[in-house]
Amino acid sequence: MTKFMLTRRNVVMGLAATALVPGLDLQDALAAATPKPGGTLRISHSTRIATLNVLNCSGPAEYPAVDMLYSGLTRMGPDNKPMADLAQRWEASADAKTFTFHLREGITFHDGSPCTADDVVATYQAILSPDIPAAARSVLNMIDKIEAVDPTTVKITLASPFADLPISTAHPNARILSKAALAGPREKLDTTVNGTGPFKLETYDSARMVRLVKNENYFIKGKPYLDAVELYLFPDLAAESANFLNGAMDVMLTVQQADFQRIAASSGIKAQRIPSGRFVNITMRQDQKPFDDVRVRKALAMSIDRPTLVDIVLEGLGRPAYDNLLSPEFQYAIQTPEIPYDPASAKKLLAEAGYPDGIKIKLVASNRPAIRAQVAVAVKEMAKAAGFDIDVETMSHDTYLANIWMKGQFYMGYWGMQATEDATFNLLLTSNASYEDTGWKNKEFDQLVSDARQTTDTEKRRDLYAKAQELMLRDTPYIVPIFEDVLTASGKSVEDWTTAPLSGYFYVENVWLNKA
């Protein structure tokens, strides 16, 4: 099993570089070999950049912005391995309880002030503080002590062994802020930025455009190549596609499935389809009726035709999922049993749960990204035969975030692929997860995830994660019906636009414009 999983994972990660590039010949490729500095990259997106607070941002368009504005101790590379960022190297003790990170010399924040080990310590203390909303806390809460040994050396001592700490320090929400910014009013972090990333904030208009300009003092010499990056909000998806195809935009951050083949076939367009563990999930509060009964959750799971969802919603650009948050790319993912579409059996299960006449309930979906509402409507129709009378309510994303997300009884979620099993489970499923929203709170599951974090033995970790997944599949805390390929596209003048299968990493410092 080990050999199969690792082989499959390597193969799929290798596919991440696959791009459809009509009309690109060898001469074009050779001409594109030498990066040219200058120019402004225009990126379109369909979800508002509601905040630039790197500690707790979560939106699809917020992540590329903070990826350009901030740097972390480490960063995940396109190969799904931790790479140097602010820390040029690191080492761990033999027991994986002490890590020493060595920062690059001469790093400065955008305001010109030095970035030192003290800023790293202050950032991590903020992340670990229970008084500050911080999305990375659950993947870093094994830290017992963090200290600045000298201005360029950070020592992290863990409460228990954790060999994957350099992956956790690469979490998109664990980028380093200045000690001074953290000491100021917290709300300022929503709209002002003083990071160390390759670009600096010039304009922040969340309802229209966010403009970033080149950081001339970026710690990687010669980068970024671009003078500026502008991120444009397009609430109208048809208008977004039209503006990209007519050249008004250089990059389409996320291409809708229905448009992908048409855009990929357009002259000069580089369309990338990247297999990923990104998923839509149905959240069901288990501390409220009717989802406090696992039979109701199982009945709904059996009421969804997953291969058909892939065909009609994803246009074939994805894979069926069977309620496991871990896609096959994860090292410790188990072979998840298929859940056949069986509305007759689902109806019987509902009756056993005390609902012989079925269940009438409202399912809420944000209008962004559009796939949330598309899946919700499809589920509504599929589940009718099982006795589910679902009323789908679609609302603006801002309203959804304010009133439904983390609060609602029955709603559509949407998550990018995380770097590890630990990060995935501590994002959503453990009792103290960053975004725990089901009320499942299974102590046995928590212990298995904690034990897996603490062991450095690969086979023991595999066994622990397998048991954790079996509990998850037994209790169905979420319905995860499909895994979505990441779809993105860039224009003919854009070179080295790269999107990783993981959520939160874009490498725009490597992008350049070839307009000769």
N, C-alpha and C positions, 0 to 999 in steps of 0.2 A: 504493500500500500504506500509506503514511504516513497519508493521509487516512482510510482505512478503519479502521485500528487506533485512531487517536485518537477518531474518532467513536464506535466501538463502546465504547471504554473510558469515554467520558463518559456514554454512554447507560446502561451497566451500573452505574456509580457513582451515577448519578441514581436508579436503582432501589433503592439502599440505604435510602432514606427510606421506602419503601413499607411500610405497616403494615395489617393486617387488624383493623379496630376495629368489631365488631358493636355496634349500638345507640348509637353516638355521634352525636348530632345537633348542629346549629349552636349551639343554646343551651348545650349541654354544652361545646363547643369555646370559646365566648366566656367562659364561666365559668372555664375552665381557663387563661385568658390571663395572670393575675397570680400569680406564684409566692408561695407561703405558706411561711414558715419553720417548722421544727419537725418532730418525728416521727422514727420509726426505720424505716428501710427494711430489710426482711428478704429476703435473696437466697438461693436454694437452688442448690446445685451438687453434682456427683457425683464429683469427684476431689479428693483430700485436698490441703490447702494444706501441703505438706511443708516448705516453707521460705519465709521472707520476705526472704531475701538477694537483693536486687534485682540483684546482679552476675551471678548464675547461675541464678535461678529459671527454670522453663520450663513449669510446669503450667498447664492451662486455667483453674483457679481461683486460681492464684497471681498471674496477670497483673492481674485486676481489683483484687486487694488492694494490690499495689504501685503500681498506677496511682492509687489513692486516697491512698496513704501518701507517695509520693515525687513529685518533679517533676524534669524534665530541663531542659537548656538550651533545647530546643525540644520540640515535641510534634506528632504527626501529627493533623490534623483529620479530621472525617468526610468531607471532600472529597479526602482522600489528598494533602494539601499540608502542608508544615511550617508551624506556627503558633507564636506567642510562648508561652513558658512562663516559666522563670526569666529568660531573656533576652527583654527587651521589643523589641529590634531587633538587627540584625546587618548587616554589609556585607562584601563580598569584594573582593580586589584584581582587577585586570583579567585576570590570568593564572590566577585561581582557585586560588592557592597559599597565600594568607593570608586568614584570616577573623577579624573582630573582633566579639565578642559583648558587648553592653551589658546588664548585669543590672538588674533593677528595684531601686529604692531600698528599703531597710528590710526585706528578706526575713529571716525568722528560722526556725530549726529548731524542731521541736516542743518542745524543752527551753528555748526562749527565746533561745538563743545566735544571733548573727548568721550568716547564710549569705553568704559573700563569694567573690570570685574565687579565693581560696586553697583553698576547699573544692572548687570546680570542678576546679582543677588537681590536687588530691590524688585526686579520684575518677577523673579520666582517666589519671593515672599508675598507679592501681591496675588500671584496665581494660587498659592496655597492658602491664602487668607479666607476664612469662611465668610467674611464680611464683604467680599468683592465677587461679583459674578464672573467666573472664569471658566471657559469651556475646556481648558487643558488640565484643570485640577485633577480630574479623575484618572488621568494617565500619568500624573506626576506625584500622586499623593503617597507614594512609597518613599519620598525624600524625607529624611530625618533632619538633615542639616545641610545648609549651603553656605559657603564662606569664600571670601576673597582672600586668596593666599598672598597675592600681590596684584598690581593693576592689570596684569594680563593672564592671571591664573585663577581658575575657579575650581574649588573642590566640593564635590557633592557626595554626601554620605547617606546611604539608604538604610531604612529600617529592616529591610530584608533583601536578599539577592535579587537582582533584576538585570539580566544580561542585555536586554533590549533598551536600556536607558537612552542611548544615542538616537534611537528611533522616536522615543517619547519627547526628547528635547527638540525634535524636528516638527512637532505638532504645529499646524498652521496658526493656532491661537497662542503659541508660546514664543512669539517673536519678542525681541528685547526693546523695551521702552526706556527712556531716560529716567533716572532717579528723580530729577526735578519735575518731569511731567507727572509721575506717579504721586508726587507730593501735592500737586495742585488739584483744583476741582475735577472730580472724576468725569463730569459731563463734558468737559472740554475735549476728552479723548474721542468723542463722537465725530467732531468736526475739524479738529486740528491734529497735525501729525508732526512729530519730530523723531524720525526713525533713522536707520542707517542703510536703508535699501537703495537700489540703483536709481530710484526716481523720488522726487520731492513733490509735495502737494502744492499746486498753484491755485486751483479753483475747485470748490466743492459745492455743487448744486445737485442734490440727490434726485431731483425731479427732472433733470435734463442732462447735465454733462459734468463729469469729473475730469479735470486736466492735471496731469503730472508732468513735471519737467526733469530733465537730466540732472542727476546728482554728479557734479563735476569731481567730487571728492570720494566717489564710491571706492571701496577698498580693493576691488579687482581692476587693475590698471587697464585702461582702454575701453572699459565697459561702463555704462551701456552705450550702444551705438546710436540709438535714437535720441533726437533732441527732446521729444515729448511724446506722451501717450494720452489720447483722449478717449474716455469711455462714455458712450452715448446710450441713453435709455430710450428704448422703443417699446412703448406699451402695446402698440399694434404690430403683431407678428408679421403680417403681410407687408407692412411698410418696412420692417426691418429687412426682410428678404430682398425687397425691391431696391432698397438703398445699398445693400451689399452688392447685388448683381450689377447695378449701374455704376459702381465704382465710388460711390459717396462714402462707403465704409471699406476699410482694408481687411478687417477680421470680423467674422461672425462668431462670437464666443460659443454659442450653443445653436446648432442647426436643428430645427424641428424634424422629426422623422419623416413627415409627409413631404418635406421639401428637400430631403437629402439627395435623392437620386437626381433630381432636376438641377440642384446646385452643383453636385459633383460632375455632372455632364457638361457644365458650362465651360466655355473656352477659357483656359488660363487659370481656372480655379483649382486650388489644392484643398480637397476635402478629406478630412481624416476621420476614420471610424476606428475607435479604440475600445476593444473589449474591456469591460470593467465590472466591478461589483457594486456600481451605483444602483440604488433601488427606490421604488415607490413602496410605501408600507401603509397598511390600514391600522390605525391606532384604535384600540378598544379598551376603555377604562374598566379594569377588573375589580375595582372597589365600588362599582355601580351596576345595577341591573341594566340590561340582561347579560352583560358580558362577565359577570362574576361567576357564571357557570361555564366551565370549559366545554361542555357539550354545545353551547351556542357558538362559541368561537370555532370549534371543530366543524360545526354545520356550515358556517359561513365559508370556512376554508374549502370545504367540499363543493361549494356552490359556485366556484370560480373556474372557468375554463382557461387555464393558463397559456397553453399553446396558442389558443385563439387570441388572447390578449396580446401576445407577441406579434401576431399577424396583423391585427386590426389597429392596435395603438402604436406599436413600435415599428410597424411596416417591415417586420422581420429583422430589425436592427437591434437584437438583444436575445435573451434566452429566458425560458420559463424558470421560475424559482419556486421553491416549495417550503416557504416559511423559515428558512435558515438565513440569518443575516450574513452568513459567510458564503461568498461565491467560491467556485472551485479554484480560483487563483490563490486563495489563502493556503498557507503551508499545512495548517492543521484542520482544514475543512474535511468533514466526513462525507461519505456518499449519502446524500439526502434522499429518502424515499419519495417517489412521485406521489402527488395527491391527485387522483383522477377526478374529473368532473362528474359528480354523482348527486344530482339534486334530489333524487328519490330517497337515497339513504340520508341525505342531509335533512330532508323533511321529517323522516322518522326520528332522527336525533333531536330535532327541535321539539317534537311531541314528547319525547322522553324527558326533556328538560322542562316540560310544563308549558309549552307553547304549541298546542295542537292546531291552533288557528294561525300560526305564523307570528311574525314580529313586524311591527311598523316602526320605523326609526329614521332619523335624519342623519345623513352623512355629509360632512362639510369638507369642501376642497377650496384651496387657494386657486386663483386664476393663473398663478405663475409658480413654477413653469407649467405650461398648459397640460402636461402629461398627468398632473394630479386630477384635474377635472375629467380628462378623457378616461382614465382608469375608473374613476368613480361612476361615471355614466355607464360604462361597460359592465361593471360589477352590479349595478342596479338592475340591468336587464338580465344578466346571467343568473342572478340569485332569486329572481321571481319564482321560478319553478320549484324552489326549495321552501318557499313560504316567507321570504324576506321582502317586505314592502318598503323599499328604500327611497326616501326623498332626498335627492342630491341638491345641496345648496352651495353654489359657487360664489365666492366673494373676492374682493380685491386683496392682494397679498398683505398690504398694510393692516387692513381690518382683521384678516386671519391671524396675523402675528399678535395683534393687540388683544383679541378676544377669544381665540380658539386654541392656538398652539400652546401646549403644555397645560391647557385648562379644559378642553372639550372632552366629551364622552366618546365621540365616534368621528374620526376625521382622517384625512389623507396626509401622510408625511412624505418626505423626500430627502434622501441622504446620499452623499457621495461616498465613494469607497475609502475606508480608513487603511492605515499602514499595516496594522497587525490585528490579530484576534483580540488582544487585550484592549487596544484602542476602540475597537468596534463595540465590545461588550460594555466597556466603561463609558462609552458615549450614550448608550441607550438602555441597557438591560440590567446592570447591577443595581442594587438598592440605592446606592449613592451616585449613580451615573449622572453625567453632566446634564443630560436631557431626558431623564427618566420620566415617562409620561403615560405608563400603563397601570401603575399600582401593583405590578406583579410581585416584586420584592421577595424573591425566593432566596432564603439564607443558604441553602445547599448550593445553589448556583453561584452565589457570591463567594462561597468558600472555595469552590472549584477554580474559579477565575483567579482568586487570590493565590491559591496554591500553585497554579500554573505560572503565575508571574514570578514566584519565588524560586522555582526550580530551574536549573541550567541543564538538566538532563532532557535531551530531545524526546526520547520515547516516553518518559514520564509526563512531559508537557503534552505530548500528543494524546495520551490516555486521558488526562484531565480535561483537555479541551473537547475531546470526544464525548465525555460524560456530560459536560456543560451543554453541548449541542443537543444531546439526547433529551435532557431536561427541557430545553427550550422547545424542541419539537413536540414533546409530550404535552406541554401546557399551552402552546400557541399564544405567547404574549403579543405577538404581532402576526398579521398576515403579510407576507412578502411574496407577491405573485410573479414578479418579473425582475430580471437584471437588465439594465439599460446600457447599451453601448454609448460611450461618449462620442458625440458628433460635433465637429467644429470645422471651420473652413477659413481659408485666407486667400487674398487676391494674388494676382500674378507677380506683383512687385514685392511681395512679402517673403522674406527668407528666414528660415529657422523658427517659424512659429511652431511651438511644441506644447501639447497638453498631455499631462500624465494621466494614467488610469485612476490615480489617487486624487482625492479632493484637496485643492489648495495650493498647487504648485504649477507655475506657468513659465518660468525662465525667460521673461521678456527682455532681460538684459542681453540675451544672445540674439534677439531679433534685429534685423536691419532691412532697409528698403532698397531694392535694386531697380531704380527708375531710369537707368541709362537708355 
